[in-house]
């Protein structure tokens, strides 16, 4: 097995980058040895993604120097193409594949060619060679990228970077939407790449992944360096202390509240529910499920098992093909999204960029979305912006949204992904709901923010709300749920009480290995 050398593949010195109202990086230093697996961790808004985007040429630093493989490239990375030519590839939280194009076309886009005309035959041969070499099976190069699962898209993004001869691979929250088996497969792939000399820079919030896979760790806090560690010589407590600073230990703003699950009153009932996707294919089959008041029901399953479509059918963004949806015993199968919200359904979507925010909106405008007619939120025939900004400002404090020195007038797109997620969660939790449909609510959140959201959901259940938690993170499902419903191939393969659920049993249900 190849071991990493002491020669730095990356050296970033005194990197500073500001956005309007936000200092993302302040004199940050990063040194990564060639052929190593280097983790970059920190709370939401610590500047991790900004640092990767500077190295990939998406952003230019206000000051500082950058070296790649010993070459000074300061001022030369004007766009991603400049970094790609120097052997740097990026797999971001939000994949850049063009959905309507085939996988092969996506691989060929932007790649260099030694001939004036691109050759699909040569490209196919090279792509198949890469897939085979990496042990990636089941990907048809002719299929549309938009038809792939999240896990498959991620593999294609890595292959795309390698297709462009990347020697340095940057990964930003790569396991945020992966099931445990898919995350394990990813780390096996990354270990294979590392053994062949690829340098890996890995941004994550999951300390277990850091301890199990990295060689070295850089901690960022509030846009500054907070420590560099050799993984084998540190532990999670030391890393947490560096991440959280003077707070020392992990604390949430909402007090921890035990889940209350004995209230038998039903709030949501699904009866023989079937859902079709936009192509008319049945993706949810004969779902029978009950959510009681004061209960958290977790929905587990590998990505693409119908969880997203089930959630969308409940909130009304996707119509049910057949079956019934009842809320507090009253039919609402054919009601609009607005009417379901009025009756008390709150929604935290899995994909915040597609379904929850407008990046160009400021924080107050984002917080008001869905409540434009509610005077208590500042809505009505004429928007009361004083009320809207006051309420949004209170939310920023209550939910510890960071990176906004100018308060609620800051554009949401300038915040980190985790802080964007906090705004979305706050909007749902503060809407006086009867039931919360939460899809991947802690995706991209750091450990402190994850605890905060978990406590907020527990508090909601304790106060008598129903919570339907869709998550690809089995740790989250086990920690939060009173009951666990496991989906496989569009149907519920089994429902287990928390006391009888084990990782082995749930894993078998997730993969169709247990009736």
C-alpha positions as CSV (number, residue, x, y, z in Angstrom):
1,X,0.0,0.0,0.0
2,X,1.3,3.4,-1.0
3,X,2.0,5.7,2.0
4,X,1.8,9.5,1.7
5,X,5.0,11.5,1.4
6,X,5.9,14.6,3.4
7,X,5.9,16.8,0.2
8,X,2.8,19.0,0.2
9,X,0.4,18.5,-2.7
10,X,-1.4,21.6,-1.5
11,X,-0.1,24.6,0.5
12,X,-2.5,27.5,1.1
13,X,-1.0,30.3,3.2
14,X,-2.9,33.3,4.9
15,X,-6.0,32.9,2.7
16,X,-8.6,35.6,3.3
17,X,-11.9,35.7,1.5
18,X,-14.9,38.0,2.3
19,X,-18.4,38.2,1.0
20,X,-20.8,41.1,1.7
21,X,-21.4,41.0,5.4
22,X,-19.5,37.8,5.8
23,X,-15.8,36.9,6.5
24,X,-15.6,33.4,5.2
25,X,-11.8,32.8,5.6
26,X,-9.5,34.9,7.7
27,X,-5.7,34.2,7.2
28,X,-6.3,30.5,6.8
29,X,-3.5,28.0,6.3
30,X,-3.8,24.5,4.8
31,X,-1.1,22.1,4.1
32,X,-1.9,18.6,2.7
33,X,0.8,16.0,2.1
34,X,0.8,14.3,-1.3
35,X,-1.0,10.9,-1.3
36,X,-2.7,11.5,2.0
37,X,-6.3,11.6,3.2
38,X,-6.8,15.0,4.8
39,X,-10.0,15.9,6.6
40,X,-11.2,19.5,7.0
41,X,-13.8,20.0,9.8
42,X,-15.6,22.8,11.6
43,X,-19.0,24.1,12.4
44,X,-21.4,25.5,9.8
45,X,-20.0,28.8,8.5
46,X,-16.5,28.0,9.5
47,X,-15.2,28.5,5.9
48,X,-14.6,24.9,4.8
49,X,-16.5,25.0,1.5
50,X,-15.1,28.4,0.7
51,X,-11.6,27.1,1.1
52,X,-12.2,24.2,-1.3
53,X,-13.9,26.5,-3.8
54,X,-10.9,28.8,-3.8
55,X,-8.6,25.9,-4.5
56,X,-10.9,24.8,-7.3
57,X,-10.9,28.3,-8.9
58,X,-14.6,29.1,-8.2
59,X,-13.6,31.9,-5.9
60,X,-10.5,34.0,-5.8
61,X,-9.0,34.9,-2.4
62,X,-8.7,38.6,-1.4
63,X,-5.2,37.8,-0.2
64,X,-2.9,34.9,0.5
65,X,-0.8,32.4,-1.6
66,X,-1.6,29.0,-3.1
67,X,0.9,26.3,-4.2
68,X,-0.1,23.0,-6.0
69,X,2.6,20.3,-6.2
70,X,5.2,22.9,-5.3
71,X,4.2,25.4,-8.0
72,X,3.1,28.9,-7.0
73,X,-0.4,29.3,-8.6
74,X,-1.4,32.5,-6.7
75,X,-3.5,34.6,-9.0
76,X,-3.6,31.9,-11.7
77,X,-6.8,30.1,-10.7
78,X,-9.4,32.3,-12.3
79,X,-11.9,29.6,-13.0
80,X,-12.4,25.8,-12.4
81,X,-10.8,25.0,-15.7
82,X,-7.5,26.4,-14.4
83,X,-7.5,24.1,-11.4
84,X,-8.6,21.1,-13.5
85,X,-5.6,21.7,-15.8
86,X,-3.4,21.4,-12.7
87,X,-4.9,18.1,-11.7
88,X,-7.5,19.3,-9.1
89,X,-11.1,17.8,-9.1
90,X,-14.0,18.8,-6.9
91,X,-17.1,16.8,-5.9
92,X,-19.4,19.3,-4.2
93,X,-22.4,18.8,-2.0
94,X,-24.6,19.7,-5.0
95,X,-23.6,17.6,-8.0
96,X,-22.9,19.4,-11.3
97,X,-24.1,16.7,-13.7
98,X,-26.5,17.9,-16.4
99,X,-29.6,15.8,-15.9
100,X,-30.8,15.7,-19.5
101,X,-27.4,14.5,-20.9
102,X,-26.1,10.9,-20.8
103,X,-23.4,9.9,-18.3
104,X,-20.9,9.7,-21.2
105,X,-21.7,13.2,-22.4
106,X,-21.3,14.5,-18.8
107,X,-17.8,12.9,-18.6
108,X,-16.8,14.3,-22.0
109,X,-17.9,17.9,-21.2
110,X,-14.9,20.1,-20.5
111,X,-12.4,17.3,-20.9
112,X,-9.3,17.9,-22.9
113,X,-8.9,16.1,-26.2
114,X,-5.8,15.4,-28.3
115,X,-7.9,15.5,-31.5
116,X,-10.0,18.3,-33.0
117,X,-13.1,16.2,-32.8
118,X,-14.2,14.3,-29.7
119,X,-14.5,10.6,-30.2
120,X,-17.4,9.0,-28.3
121,X,-15.9,5.6,-29.0
122,X,-12.6,6.5,-27.4
123,X,-14.4,8.2,-24.5
124,X,-16.5,5.2,-23.9
125,X,-13.4,2.9,-23.8
126,X,-11.6,5.2,-21.4
127,X,-14.7,5.6,-19.1
128,X,-15.3,1.8,-19.0
129,X,-11.6,1.3,-18.2
130,X,-11.9,3.8,-15.3
131,X,-15.1,2.2,-14.0
132,X,-13.6,-1.3,-14.2
133,X,-10.4,-0.2,-12.6
134,X,-12.3,1.3,-9.7
135,X,-14.6,-1.7,-9.3
136,X,-17.7,0.4,-10.0
137,X,-20.5,-1.7,-11.5
138,X,-24.0,-1.1,-12.7
139,X,-23.5,2.2,-14.4
140,X,-24.7,2.4,-18.0
141,X,-22.9,5.2,-19.8
142,X,-25.8,5.7,-22.1
143,X,-28.4,6.4,-19.4
144,X,-29.4,10.0,-18.5
145,X,-27.6,11.5,-15.5
146,X,-30.9,12.7,-14.1
147,X,-32.1,9.1,-13.7
148,X,-29.3,8.1,-11.3
149,X,-29.6,7.8,-7.6
150,X,-27.6,10.3,-5.5
151,X,-25.0,7.6,-4.7
152,X,-24.6,6.8,-8.3
153,X,-24.3,10.5,-9.3
154,X,-21.5,10.8,-6.7
155,X,-19.6,8.0,-8.2
156,X,-20.0,9.5,-11.7
157,X,-18.7,12.9,-10.3
158,X,-15.6,11.1,-9.0
159,X,-15.1,9.3,-12.3
160,X,-15.5,12.6,-14.1
161,X,-12.7,14.2,-12.0
162,X,-10.5,11.2,-12.7
163,X,-11.4,11.3,-16.4
164,X,-9.9,14.8,-16.4
165,X,-6.7,13.4,-14.8
166,X,-7.3,14.7,-11.3
167,X,-4.4,13.9,-8.9
168,X,-6.0,15.9,-6.1
169,X,-9.6,15.1,-5.2
170,X,-11.6,17.6,-3.2
171,X,-14.9,16.2,-1.6
172,X,-17.4,18.5,0.1
173,X,-19.8,16.6,2.4
174,X,-19.8,13.5,0.2
175,X,-21.7,11.2,2.5
176,X,-24.4,13.7,3.6
177,X,-27.1,11.9,1.6
178,X,-25.8,8.4,1.5
179,X,-27.1,5.3,3.2
180,X,-24.5,3.5,5.5
181,X,-23.8,0.8,2.8
182,X,-23.3,3.5,0.2
183,X,-20.9,5.5,2.5
184,X,-18.9,2.3,3.1
185,X,-18.6,1.7,-0.6
186,X,-17.4,5.3,-1.1
187,X,-14.7,5.0,1.5
188,X,-13.5,1.7,0.0
189,X,-13.3,3.6,-3.4
190,X,-11.4,6.5,-1.8
191,X,-9.0,4.1,0.0
192,X,-8.2,2.5,-3.4
193,X,-7.5,5.9,-5.0
194,X,-5.3,6.9,-2.0
195,X,-3.3,3.7,-2.4
196,X,-2.6,4.7,-5.9
197,X,-1.2,8.1,-4.9
198,X,-4.3,10.3,-5.2
199,X,-4.4,13.1,-2.6
200,X,-7.8,13.4,-1.0
201,X,-9.2,16.5,0.9
202,X,-12.4,15.6,2.6
203,X,-14.9,18.1,4.2
204,X,-17.3,16.5,6.6
205,X,-19.2,17.0,9.9
206,X,-19.1,13.3,10.8
207,X,-16.3,12.8,13.3
208,X,-16.6,9.0,13.0
209,X,-15.7,9.3,9.3
210,X,-12.7,11.5,10.2
211,X,-11.4,9.1,12.8
212,X,-11.9,6.0,10.6
213,X,-10.5,7.2,7.3
214,X,-8.3,10.3,7.5
215,X,-4.5,10.6,8.1
216,X,-4.6,14.2,9.2
217,X,-7.1,16.8,10.2
218,X,-7.4,20.6,9.9
219,X,-10.1,22.3,12.2
220,X,-11.6,25.7,11.2
221,X,-13.6,27.8,13.6
222,X,-15.3,31.1,12.6
223,X,-13.2,31.3,9.4
224,X,-9.9,30.8,11.1
225,X,-7.5,27.9,11.9
226,X,-8.3,26.2,15.2
227,X,-5.8,23.4,15.0
228,X,-4.0,20.7,12.9
229,X,-4.0,17.1,14.1
230,X,-2.6,13.7,13.2
231,X,-5.7,11.5,13.3
232,X,-4.0,8.6,15.1
233,X,-2.8,10.9,17.8
234,X,-6.1,12.6,18.6
235,X,-9.7,11.8,19.6
236,X,-13.2,13.1,19.0
237,X,-13.2,15.0,22.3
238,X,-10.1,16.9,21.3
239,X,-11.5,17.7,17.8
240,X,-14.8,18.8,19.3
241,X,-13.0,21.1,21.7
242,X,-11.1,22.7,18.8
243,X,-14.3,23.1,16.8
244,X,-16.4,24.6,19.6
245,X,-13.8,26.7,21.2
246,X,-14.6,28.3,24.6
247,X,-17.9,26.4,24.7
248,X,-15.8,23.3,25.3
249,X,-18.4,20.6,25.1
250,X,-21.3,20.0,22.8
251,X,-24.3,22.0,23.9
252,X,-27.5,22.9,22.1
253,X,-29.8,25.9,22.5
254,X,-32.8,23.7,23.0
255,X,-32.8,21.5,26.1
256,X,-32.6,17.8,25.5
257,X,-36.1,16.3,25.9
258,X,-36.8,12.5,25.9
259,X,-39.1,11.3,23.1
260,X,-42.6,10.8,24.3
261,X,-44.3,8.0,22.4
262,X,-47.3,6.7,24.4
263,X,-49.9,9.1,23.3
264,X,-52.3,6.9,21.1
265,X,-54.1,9.8,19.3
266,X,-53.4,9.6,15.5
267,X,-52.5,12.8,13.7
268,X,-51.6,11.4,10.2
269,X,-52.8,8.2,8.6
270,X,-51.9,6.8,5.2
271,X,-54.2,4.2,3.7
272,X,-53.1,2.1,0.7
273,X,-51.3,5.1,-0.7
274,X,-49.8,4.8,-4.2
275,X,-47.8,7.5,-6.0
276,X,-46.5,7.8,-9.6
277,X,-43.6,9.9,-10.7
278,X,-43.6,12.4,-13.6
279,X,-43.2,9.5,-16.1
280,X,-46.2,7.6,-14.8
281,X,-44.1,4.9,-13.1
282,X,-45.4,3.8,-9.7
283,X,-42.7,4.7,-7.1
284,X,-44.8,4.3,-3.9
285,X,-46.9,1.2,-3.5
286,X,-49.7,0.5,-1.0
287,X,-48.4,2.4,2.0
288,X,-50.3,2.0,5.2
289,X,-48.8,4.0,8.0
290,X,-50.0,5.8,11.2
291,X,-48.2,8.7,13.0
292,X,-49.5,9.4,16.5
293,X,-49.4,12.6,18.4
294,X,-46.2,12.9,20.4
295,X,-44.4,10.3,18.3
296,X,-41.4,10.4,16.0
297,X,-41.6,7.8,13.2
298,X,-38.4,7.3,11.2
299,X,-38.5,6.3,7.6
300,X,-35.3,4.4,6.6
301,X,-34.2,3.0,3.3
302,X,-31.5,3.2,0.7
303,X,-31.7,6.2,-1.6
304,X,-34.3,5.9,-4.3
305,X,-36.6,3.5,-2.4
306,X,-39.5,6.0,-2.7
307,X,-38.9,8.1,0.4
308,X,-38.8,11.5,-1.4
309,X,-42.0,10.7,-3.4
310,X,-43.8,9.6,-0.2
311,X,-42.9,12.8,1.5
312,X,-44.0,14.9,-1.5
313,X,-47.3,13.1,-1.6
314,X,-48.0,13.9,2.1
315,X,-47.2,17.6,1.7
316,X,-49.0,17.8,-1.7
317,X,-46.3,18.6,-4.1
318,X,-46.9,15.2,-5.8
319,X,-50.4,13.9,-6.3
320,X,-51.4,10.5,-5.0
321,X,-52.4,8.0,-7.7
322,X,-54.7,6.1,-5.3
323,X,-55.3,5.6,-1.6
324,X,-56.0,8.1,1.1
325,X,-54.2,10.7,3.3
326,X,-56.0,11.5,6.5
327,X,-55.0,14.2,9.0
328,X,-56.7,14.0,12.5
329,X,-59.2,11.7,10.8
330,X,-60.2,14.2,8.1
331,X,-59.6,13.5,4.4
332,X,-57.0,15.7,2.7
333,X,-55.8,13.5,-0.2
334,X,-56.7,16.1,-2.9
335,X,-56.1,19.3,-1.1
336,X,-53.5,21.9,-2.2
337,X,-50.1,22.4,-0.6
338,X,-51.4,25.7,0.9
339,X,-54.4,24.1,2.4
340,X,-52.3,21.3,3.9
341,X,-50.0,24.0,5.4
342,X,-53.0,25.8,6.8
343,X,-54.2,22.6,8.4
344,X,-50.8,22.1,10.1
345,X,-48.3,20.3,7.9
346,X,-44.8,21.7,8.0
347,X,-42.2,20.5,5.6
348,X,-38.4,20.4,5.6
349,X,-37.4,19.3,2.1
350,X,-34.5,17.0,1.3
351,X,-33.1,19.3,-1.4
352,X,-33.1,22.8,-0.1
353,X,-31.9,24.4,-3.3
354,X,-34.7,22.9,-5.5
355,X,-37.6,23.0,-3.0
356,X,-37.0,25.3,-0.1
357,X,-35.0,28.5,-0.9
358,X,-34.3,31.2,-3.5
359,X,-30.6,31.9,-3.0
360,X,-31.0,35.5,-4.2
361,X,-33.6,36.2,-1.4
362,X,-32.4,37.7,1.8
363,X,-33.0,35.9,5.1
364,X,-36.3,37.7,5.9
365,X,-37.7,37.0,2.5
366,X,-36.8,33.4,2.8
367,X,-38.3,33.1,6.3
368,X,-41.5,34.6,4.9
369,X,-41.9,32.1,2.1
370,X,-45.1,30.1,2.5
371,X,-46.5,32.7,5.0
372,X,-47.0,35.6,2.6
373,X,-50.6,36.1,3.7
374,X,-50.0,35.7,7.5
375,X,-49.9,39.1,9.3
376,X,-48.1,37.5,12.2
377,X,-45.2,36.8,9.9
378,X,-45.4,40.3,8.2
379,X,-47.5,39.0,5.3
380,X,-50.8,40.3,3.9
381,X,-52.0,42.4,1.0
382,X,-48.9,44.5,1.6
383,X,-45.8,43.0,3.1
384,X,-44.9,44.6,6.5
385,X,-41.2,44.4,6.2
386,X,-40.6,45.8,9.7
387,X,-42.5,42.8,11.2
388,X,-40.9,40.4,8.7
389,X,-37.3,41.5,9.6
390,X,-38.1,41.6,13.3
391,X,-39.4,38.0,13.2
392,X,-36.5,36.8,11.1
393,X,-34.0,38.5,13.4
394,X,-35.5,36.7,16.4
395,X,-35.2,33.4,14.5
396,X,-31.5,34.1,13.7
397,X,-30.8,34.3,17.4
398,X,-33.0,31.4,18.5
399,X,-31.7,29.0,15.9
400,X,-28.1,30.2,16.1
401,X,-27.7,31.1,12.4
402,X,-24.2,32.2,11.8
403,X,-22.3,34.1,9.2
404,X,-24.8,37.0,9.0
405,X,-23.2,40.1,10.5
406,X,-25.9,42.3,8.9
407,X,-28.8,40.3,10.2
408,X,-31.8,39.4,8.2
409,X,-30.9,41.6,5.1
410,X,-28.1,39.3,4.2
411,X,-28.7,37.2,1.0
412,X,-29.3,33.6,1.9
413,X,-27.0,32.3,-0.8
414,X,-24.0,33.9,1.0
415,X,-24.6,31.6,4.0
416,X,-23.1,28.2,4.4
417,X,-25.3,25.2,3.5
418,X,-25.7,24.3,7.1
419,X,-26.9,27.8,8.1
420,X,-29.3,27.8,5.2
421,X,-30.7,24.6,6.5
422,X,-31.2,26.2,10.0
423,X,-33.3,28.9,8.4
424,X,-35.4,26.3,6.6
425,X,-35.9,24.2,9.8
426,X,-36.8,27.3,11.8
427,X,-39.4,28.3,9.2
428,X,-41.1,24.9,9.6
429,X,-40.8,24.5,13.3
430,X,-42.1,28.1,14.0
431,X,-45.2,27.7,11.9
432,X,-47.3,26.1,14.7
433,X,-47.7,22.8,12.9
434,X,-49.5,19.6,13.9
435,X,-47.1,17.4,12.1
436,X,-43.6,17.9,10.7
437,X,-42.4,16.1,7.6
438,X,-38.7,16.3,8.0
439,X,-36.5,15.0,5.1
440,X,-32.8,14.8,5.8
441,X,-33.2,17.7,8.3
442,X,-29.6,17.6,9.4
443,X,-27.9,17.0,6.1
444,X,-24.8,19.2,6.0
445,X,-25.1,20.3,9.6
446,X,-22.2,20.2,12.1
447,X,-22.5,18.3,15.3
448,X,-23.7,21.2,17.4
449,X,-26.4,22.2,14.9
450,X,-27.5,18.6,14.5
451,X,-28.0,18.3,18.2
452,X,-30.0,21.5,18.1
453,X,-32.4,20.3,15.4
454,X,-32.7,16.9,17.1
455,X,-33.7,18.5,20.3
456,X,-36.1,20.8,18.5
457,X,-37.8,17.8,16.9
458,X,-37.9,16.0,20.3
459,X,-39.4,19.1,21.9
460,X,-42.1,19.3,19.2
461,X,-43.0,15.6,19.8
462,X,-43.0,16.1,23.6
463,X,-45.5,19.0,23.0
464,X,-47.9,16.6,21.1
465,X,-46.9,17.1,17.5
466,X,-46.3,14.2,15.1
467,X,-42.9,13.9,13.4
468,X,-42.2,11.9,10.3
469,X,-38.5,11.8,9.9
470,X,-37.0,10.7,6.5
471,X,-33.3,10.1,6.8
472,X,-30.6,8.1,5.0
473,X,-28.5,8.3,8.2
474,X,-29.2,5.2,10.2
475,X,-27.5,6.7,13.3
476,X,-30.1,9.5,13.2
477,X,-33.0,7.1,12.6
478,X,-32.0,5.0,15.7
479,X,-31.3,8.0,17.9
480,X,-34.6,9.8,17.1
481,X,-37.3,7.3,16.3
482,X,-40.0,5.7,18.4
483,X,-40.8,3.4,15.5
484,X,-38.9,2.7,12.3
485,X,-40.6,2.1,9.0
486,X,-38.2,0.7,6.4
487,X,-38.9,1.3,2.7
488,X,-37.7,-1.0,0.0
489,X,-38.6,-0.7,-3.7
490,X,-41.5,1.8,-3.0
491,X,-43.2,-0.2,-0.3
492,X,-42.9,-0.5,3.5
493,X,-40.9,-3.7,4.1
494,X,-41.4,-3.6,7.8
495,X,-42.1,-1.4,10.9
496,X,-40.1,-2.0,14.0
497,X,-40.4,-0.5,17.5
498,X,-37.2,1.2,18.5
499,X,-36.6,-1.5,21.2
500,X,-36.7,-4.3,18.7
501,X,-34.8,-2.6,15.9
502,X,-31.1,-3.5,15.2
503,X,-28.8,-2.3,12.5
504,X,-28.7,-5.9,11.1
505,X,-32.6,-6.2,10.9
506,X,-33.0,-2.7,9.4
507,X,-30.2,-3.3,7.0
508,X,-31.8,-6.5,5.8
509,X,-35.2,-4.8,5.3
510,X,-33.5,-1.9,3.4
511,X,-32.0,-4.3,0.9
512,X,-35.0,-6.6,0.5
513,X,-33.3,-9.5,2.4
514,X,-36.1,-9.9,5.0
515,X,-39.8,-10.1,4.6
